[in-house]
């Protein structure tokens, strides 16, 4: 039972998001109201959704705030001290300022790794499918694009899924559509990429997942049996720009369709930029 509200069983997502004490801090700090919508079984899924709508500075502040919410929870548990929301927020704000001052004055001890920032062409004989999804008013909109080793577009699809409770469910549906799209084309060597880390990790995990989503992913894996080569890989959003643009285009135009090389003109420049890298 939650030691602060005493209403629900304490989980990490409850302690940092659902508990009234935690929500008071987040609302005091002006957190985007969209991040209070929907339900989450895992805290990491909520944080991942937050990362989709925040820039780096806001995300850094958000993580510091969560750390201070957990610290205030420990004060209640171990010292029986209940901090006001403004106190917890002020501590988080002070911590953020200190970090920024330190980062300005001191060079990092560990250099940042060099990361590829462009879409990478697949190996010869492999078809690469990138997919992405967005959500609007409980409707998921997805986009997928298939390209060959030269970066040429072989085809793709945009569409929708109804009654979607979270972006993760929308992404999972887009993954299923991508796999079935490859099967319909009779492609035997397929590499699939997505910027949704949680779905990719859960799909590739060998651990048993007893959740409803875990059961659905288990069913989706069965569709991959007929491939000679098949992988699902996470990539940063900058390497998934075409699929991202397609899902947003589908949402904006409320469009469901397949295309071959006659893809929407709105993504032409992004496709060309990926192909010439």
N, C-alpha and C positions, 0 to 999 in steps of 0.2 A: 504494500500500500504506500502511496506517495506520502512522505513525511511532512510535506508542506500543505497540500490541500486535503489529504485523507479521503479522496473521492475515488481515485482509480489506482490500478496497479501501476507501480512506477517502472517505466521503461525509459530508455535514453531519450526517445522522441517525446515522451510525455514530460520528462523533467526539463527539457530545453524548449519545448514548443507548446504543449497542451496545458500544462499546469497554469492556473491563473496567475501565480507569482511570476512565472517566466513570461507569460503574455503581457503582463503589465510593464515589464522592462522593455520588451520588444516594441510595444506600442508607444511607450515614452520616448524611445529612440527614433520613432517615425519609420518603422519597417514597412516596406511595400505591402499593402493590404492583400495583394494576390497570394503572398506567401503564407497567409493564414487559411487559404481556401484548400479544400480537399482533405483527404486523410492519408496517412503514411504509416506503414508497418515498420519501416526502418528509417533511422535518423539520416543516414547517408543519402537516401533518396531525396529527402527534403532539402538537404544542403546542396545536392547536385542541381535541383530545380532552382534554388536561389542563385547558384553560380550562372545560370542561364540568363538571368535578368539583371545582374549586378556587374559593374565594372570592377577592376582589380582593387581599387581603393575601398569601394563600398563592401566588397567581399572580405577584405582584410578586417574592416571595422566589425562586420557581422560575426566573423569567427572569434574576435576578441570579446565581443558581447556575449556569445555563447559560453566562452570560457569563464567569464565573470558570473554568468547565471549559475553555472555549475559550482563555482566557488561559493556563491551565496547560499546555494542548496546545502553545501557541506557545513557552512556556518550554522545553519538551522539544525542539521543532524548531529553535529559533534559539540556545538557550543550553545545550542538552543537560542541562537540570535537570528531574528528575522529582519533582514534588511529591507528598507523601502526601495521601490523601483528606481527612484531618482538617484539613490545612493549607489546602487549597482551600476546604473548607466554612467554616472559620473566617474566611477572607477574604471569602467571600460574605456571611456573617452580619454582619460588621463593615460591609460596604458597605450592607446593608439598614438597619442601625441609623443610619448616617450620613444616608441618604436620608430616613428618617422624621424625624430631628431637624431637617434642613433644611426639610422640608415644614411642620413645625410653626412654625418661626421666620419663614419667608419666604412671602409671598403669591406665587402663580404670576404670571409675567410675561405669559403668554398666557391670557386667560379661557377657561373651558371653554365649548364651543359648546352651544347649546340644542338638545337632541335630543328628537324626538317619542317619548313613552314609551307610547303606546297604539296598538292596532290601528287602521289607517286604512281607512275605507270606500272601495270602488272607485268609479270614475266611473260615471255612468249608462250602463246597457247592458252593463257589464262584470261578469263573475262572478269573484270572487277565491277562490282555493283556497290555504289554508295547510296545509303538511304538516310532520311531524316524525317522528323515529324514535328508538328506544332499542334497546340490545342487551343480551341476558342469555344467558350460556352458549352463545355462537355462534348464537343465534337473534335475528333482528331483529324488532322490533314497531313498527308504524307507525300513524299516525293522520292523517287528512286531513279537512278540513271546507270546504265551499263556501258562500259567502255572497254576497248581492246588495248593491246600493248602500245599502239601508236597514239592513244588518247582519243580515238575517233568514237563518237557516240553510236552505239548499236541499237539503242532503244531505251525506253523507260516508261514510267507510269506515275500519274498523280491520282490521288483518291482520298476517300474519307472513311472514318469509322465512327459510328454513333455511340453515345452513352459512355464516353471515355472518362474515367475518374481522375487520371493523372497522366502526366507526360510520359511516364514509364510504360504505361499500358499502350499509349499511342505508338511509342517507339517499338514495342514488342510486336504490335500488329504490322508495322512497316517492315520489320525483319521477316515476319512470316510471308508477307506479300512478295518481298524480294526473293526469297528462296523459291516460292512457287512460280514466280516470273521466270527465274532461271530454268526451272524444270520444264515450263511450257515451251521454252526455246530449245530444249534438249542440249543445253550446254553441259559439258561434263567436268570442266575445270573452272571453278568459280571461287573468287575471293570477295568477301563481303566486308564493307567498312562502315562504321558508325561512330558518331561522337558521343553516344550515350554509354558511358563507362559501366553503369550498373547493369544494363541489359547484356552487354558484351561479357562482363565478368560472370554473370549468373548463367549465361548460355554456355560458356566454356568451362564452368566449374564442374568438378567430378563429385562434389559433395551433394548429398541428397537434400533437396529443397522441398519441404512439405507445405509450402504456401500455395495459394491458388495460382499465383504467377509462376511458381516453380513447376507446378503440374503442367501448365500451359506450355512452358519452355521445353519440358520433356517431350510433349507431343510434337512440338515444332522440330525438334532434333530428328525425329523419325523421317522427316521429309528429305533429309540430307543423305540418306543411305545410297541413293543411286548415282552419286557423284564419284568420279575418279579422284578428284582433288577438291577439297572444300575447306575454307578457313573463314572465321569471323574475327575481325581485328578492330580494336579501338584506335581512332585517330583524333587529333585535336580538330576543333571546328574549322580552323583555317585550311585544313586538308579535306573538308567536306562541304565546300562552299556551293557546289552545284546542287547537291541534294537539299541543302538548307534553303537555297533560293527557290527550288521547285516546290518545297512544302509551303513556303510563304506565298508563292504564286498561286498554289492550289487554294489556300485559305482566302486570299484576296479575291480570286475570281470564282470561288466556289465551283471548282472544276474537277471532274473525274474523267480521265482519258488515258489511253496508251499512245505512245508516239514512237516513231522509228528515228530516222535522221532529221525529221521535220520537228525538232524540239522547239519549245517556246522561244521566241526571239529575245525575251527578257534575260535569258541565261546565256545568250550567244557569247558575250565577251568573257564570261567566267570560264566557259568550256574552252574557248580559244586560248585563254591564258594558261589553263592547266595543260593543254596539248603541246604548247611550245616550250614548256619548262624542260 
